Amino acid sequence: MTDGRTVYRIHYPLMGRPQLRLPERVLQVLDASEFGLRVELGSPPFDIAPGATLEGKLRLAQGVECSIRGSCARVGEDDFTIVFAANARLRLPVLFEEQRFLRAKFPDWY
């Protein structure tokens, strides 16, 4: 639930993508918000189904590592989305710092 406000989301440049470290795989994150992630399925494709629970570590582009916990909301052709558990969201200040880092490292991005 977003409480009537817009969800803040970072769409990552190819060279600045965070890594999602799960027990069975390391995957590339395509975009992140305080409520969830969109993750590349990889090659070979990560086997996941909607409703599956996930727990792992998210290593952001700036090097900050966060524990994540949530469930798969959707599986697409090349990606899947994770919705974070209510008490496991990314904090907005972390996302704002991530965006500042990306703008400094990739000035032509966004």
C-alpha atoms as one frame of an Amber mdcrd trajectory, in Angstrom:
protein
   0.000   0.000   0.000   1.410   3.392  -0.921  -0.744   5.680   1.258  -1.705
   7.837  -1.747   1.824   8.859  -2.659   3.851   8.011  -5.712   6.255   5.110
  -5.357   9.883   6.214  -5.622  11.698   3.913  -8.059  15.232   3.700  -9.416
  15.715   2.232 -12.909  19.335   1.088 -13.029  21.856   1.624 -15.826  23.337
  -1.597 -17.187  26.766  -1.064 -15.607  25.365   0.027 -12.237  22.927  -2.765
 -11.443  22.737  -4.106  -7.909  23.025  -7.804  -7.204  20.412  -9.885  -5.444
  22.153 -12.729  -3.633  19.818 -15.634  -2.999  20.946 -18.976  -1.543  20.772
 -20.598  -4.987  21.754 -17.727  -7.352  23.074 -14.219  -7.799  20.780 -12.126
 -10.023  20.849  -8.606 -11.489  18.319  -6.017 -10.262  16.678  -3.926 -12.991
  14.852  -1.474 -10.730  14.151  -0.952  -7.052  11.617   0.855  -4.899  10.941
   0.925  -1.194   8.238  -1.708  -1.773  10.021  -4.173  -4.068  12.391  -5.087
  -6.872  12.262  -6.058 -10.523  14.912  -8.712 -11.143  16.349 -10.230 -14.308
  15.657 -13.985 -14.569  19.189 -14.582 -15.847  20.564 -17.384 -17.985  19.639
 -20.125 -17.466  16.402 -18.577 -16.197  15.902 -18.612 -12.448  13.027 -20.978
 -11.652  10.448 -19.073  -9.615   6.656 -18.943  -9.465   4.282 -16.212  -8.281
   3.717 -16.484  -4.545   7.146 -18.001  -3.817   8.883 -16.476  -0.805  12.418
 -15.129  -1.121  15.071 -14.137   1.354  18.509 -12.866   0.532  20.943  -9.976
   0.402  20.699  -6.989  -1.902  24.029  -5.342  -2.695  23.259  -1.865  -4.023
  25.424  -0.082  -6.598  26.963   2.094  -3.872  28.087  -1.055  -2.001  25.475
  -0.960   0.778  24.114  -4.402   1.587  20.522  -4.893   2.788  18.665  -8.008
   3.851  15.489  -8.533   1.848  12.438 -10.683   2.410   9.315 -10.873   0.306
   7.369 -12.815  -2.268   7.296 -13.105  -6.030   4.383 -11.075  -7.369   4.837
 -11.656 -11.103   7.020 -13.606 -13.511   7.542 -12.195 -16.989   9.461 -13.385
 -20.013  12.809 -11.962 -18.841  12.173 -10.725 -15.298  10.213 -11.168 -12.094
   9.059  -8.840  -9.341   9.483  -9.166  -5.610   7.144  -7.393  -3.202   8.840
  -6.848   0.143   7.306  -7.996   3.406   5.853  -5.018   5.319   8.711  -4.946
   7.835  11.475  -5.540   5.253  11.198  -2.521   2.926  14.080  -0.445   1.616
  14.252   2.881   3.402  13.822   6.025   1.309  17.077   7.636   2.546  18.964
   4.564   1.260  17.280   4.913  -2.141  17.988   8.661  -2.291  21.676   8.034
  -1.522  21.733   5.305  -4.174  20.378   7.751  -6.756  22.978  10.390  -5.782
  25.715   7.778  -6.172  24.437   6.704  -9.607  24.163  10.293 -10.857  27.757
  10.972  -9.809  29.111   7.751 -11.356  26.942   7.822 -14.505  26.395  11.524
 -15.344  24.548  10.748 -18.610  22.164   8.331 -16.881  18.512   9.233 -16.438
